[in-house]
C-alpha cells in the first residue's frame, strides 16, 4: 500500500471508532440518567 492509502485507512478508522465511542458514551449517559 502507498502512504496515501494508509493515511486514508487510518483516517477512516479514526472516524468510525470515534463515532462508535460517541454512540456508546451517549447510550451509557442516557441510561444512567433514568
ZILIN-V671336 format. One record per residue. N is the residue number from 1. SS is DSSP state (h for helix, s for strand, l for the rest). PSI is psi in degrees with one decimal (none if undefined). BURIAL is # if it has 24 or more other ideal C-beta (glycine too) atoms within 12 Angstrom, else .. Layout:
BEGIN
[[N;SS;PSI;BURIAL] [N;SS;PSI;BURIAL]]
END
This chain:
BEGIN
[[1;l;147.4;.] [2;l;166.3;.] [3;h;-39.2;.] [4;h;-35.0;.] [5;h;-40.8;.] [6;h;-42.0;.] [7;h;-43.0;.] [8;h;-40.9;.] [9;h;-43.4;.] [10;h;-44.6;.] [11;h;-44.2;.] [12;h;-42.7;.] [13;h;-42.3;.] [14;h;-42.3;.] [15;h;-44.8;.] [16;h;-49.9;.] [17;h;-34.6;.] [18;h;-41.3;.] [19;h;-41.4;.] [20;h;-45.0;.] [21;h;-41.2;.] [22;h;-43.9;.] [23;h;-43.3;.] [24;h;-45.0;.] [25;h;-43.3;.] [26;h;-41.8;.] [27;h;-41.2;.] [28;h;-45.4;.] [29;h;-43.2;.] [30;h;-40.3;.] [31;h;-37.0;.] [32;h;-16.2;.] [33;l;-9.2;.] [34;l;none;.]]
END
